[in-house]
Amino acid sequence: MKGRTIPAAVAAVLAAGLAALTGCSSGGSDSPGGSGGGSPAALLALPADLDAEAVAGGKQPAFEPSDVHLAVGRTFGMDVRVAPLPHGWRLVDPGDTALLRRDADSKRSTCAPNTAGCGHTVRQSWTATAAGSTTLTWRYVDLASCKDAQDPASCRTLADKEVRITVG
C-alpha cells in the first residue's frame, strides 16, 4: 500500500480542534482578576483565515463550539489574528456581562515597520465575575460587504465560532 498524506485542509481542521481542546480548563497560573499577570486559565485561538474561508466555501465543516469552564476570578483569553485582508473575525455576541467582565485587549505579536500585508495577534480577555453560563460568538465576515464598518451584523457572514463558558 502506498503512503498517504493528509490534505492541508484536514490537517488544519485537526490542528484547530486540538487547539480548542486545550482551552477546556479551569486551572492556570494567571493572577485572579488581572489581564496582564500571566497566562489566562483558559486560552483559545480563532481558526486561521484560510480555515474560515474553507468553511465559507463549503470545503470543510463549520467550526464546532468550544466549551470553557472557569472559576470566579479566573480569566479566559481568545487570540484573534488581525491582518489587512478583505475578511476578518469580529466579536458579535459578547455574552452575559453580569458573568464576564471584558478586560483590555493586548497585542501579542508585532510586525516590522513598513511590512506590507503583515498582521498581528490580539488577545481578547474576560474575567469571570459570577457563576452561570454564557456564550461568546465571533463571526468571520466579508469586510467589503459591510453596510456599516462599525457593525459586523451588517456584513456578509462567512463562518461563526461559539465559545460556551460555564462559571462556577
N, C-alpha and C positions, 0 to 999 in steps of 0.2 A: 504494500500500500504506500502510495506517495505521501510525503509530508504535506500537511495543510497549514496554512497561515490564517490567522484571524483577521477579517477585514477591519480596516481602521475605524469605521463607524461602530462596529461591535465592540472593539477594544475600548473606544471612548465611552460607550454606554456602561461597560463593565467598570471602568475606572471611576465614572461618576457615581455609580451605585456603591462602590467601595467607599468613596469619599462621604456619601450620605450616611452610610452605616456608622462611620466613626463619630458622627455628631450626636448619636443617641446616648447621652451620658449625663450624669449629674455630678460627677466628680470633676476635679480640676484644681489648679493652683492659683486662680486669679484672686485678687483681693475683692471681698464681697462689696458689691455696690459700685465698684470702680470700673472705669473703662480703660484705664491705662496701666493697671497694676500687673499685667501678665496675660496669659492665655485665658480666653473665656472657658467656662465649664463645658460648653458645647460649641463647636465650631463647624460650619458647613461652608461650601463654596457653590455658587450657582454654576450650572453646567456651562461649558465653554460655548462661545458664539457659534462655532461650527456645528456643535451638537444641537443647539437650539434651532439652527437653520435646517438641520436634517429632520427634526421633528416637524417644523413648519412645512417642509416639502413632502411630508409623508414617508420619509425614508427610514424612520425609526419611531418606536412607540413614544407616546407622551411621557413626560417625566413623572415618576411616581412621587407621591407626597413623602416627606420625611417626618419622623416623629422625634421630638426632643423632650426630655424630662429634666426639669430644673428644680432645685430647692429655692425657696425665697432668699433673695440676696445674691444669687448666682447670676452669671451673665451668659448670654447667647450671642454669638457673632456669626455674621454672614459675609463672606468675601465676595465682592462684586467686581468683575472686570469692567473697566471703563476704557473704551477705545474709540477713536474717531471713525466710527462705522455708521452705515445707514440704519443699523439695527442696534438695540440695546435693552438691558434689563432695567425695569422700573418697579419700585415697590408700589403696588396698587391697593393693598389692604394691610394697614399697619397693625391689625389685631386689636385686642381689648387693652386700652391704655390704663385701665384700672389694674391689670395684671402685669403689664410690661412697661417699663419706662425706657424710652428711646435715649440712648447715650450719644455722645458726639461721635461722628464718623472719623476714621483715621486713615490716612493714605499709607498703604503697606509697601508700595514699591514706587519707584520713580523712573522717569525716562531721562536720558541725557538731553541737554539743551539742544533745540533745533532738530530733534529726531522726528522725521516725517512718519506718520502712521503709528507712532508708539502709543501704547495705552498703559494704564496702571491699575492697581487693585485697591479698592476702598473697602475697609472693614466697617460694616454697619453693626452696631451693638445695642443690645437691650438688657436691662437688669430686671429680674423677676421681683415684683413688689408684693404680690398676694397670691394665694392659692387659687387654682382654677385652670381652665383650658381656653386656648385661643388659637387662631390660625393667622399666619402671615402669608401673603401671596405676592409673588413677583411675577411680572409679565414681560416676556421678550417681545418687543414691539418694533414695527417698521416706522422709524422716526420720520421718514419722508412723507408718510401718510397722515401725520398728526394734524388735526384741525387747530389745536391749541398746544404749543410746545410745552406748557407747564402742566398739562392734563394728560397723563398716559391713557386714560379711558377714551380719549378722542383719537387714539392711534389704532392702526390695524394690528390685531394680536397674532403673533406667530407661535408662541408657546407660553405655558404657565408653569410655575413651580410653587407648591404649597409646602409650608412647614407648620406642622401641628405641634403646639407647645403645651405641655402639661406642667403646671407649677404645683408643687406640694410635697 
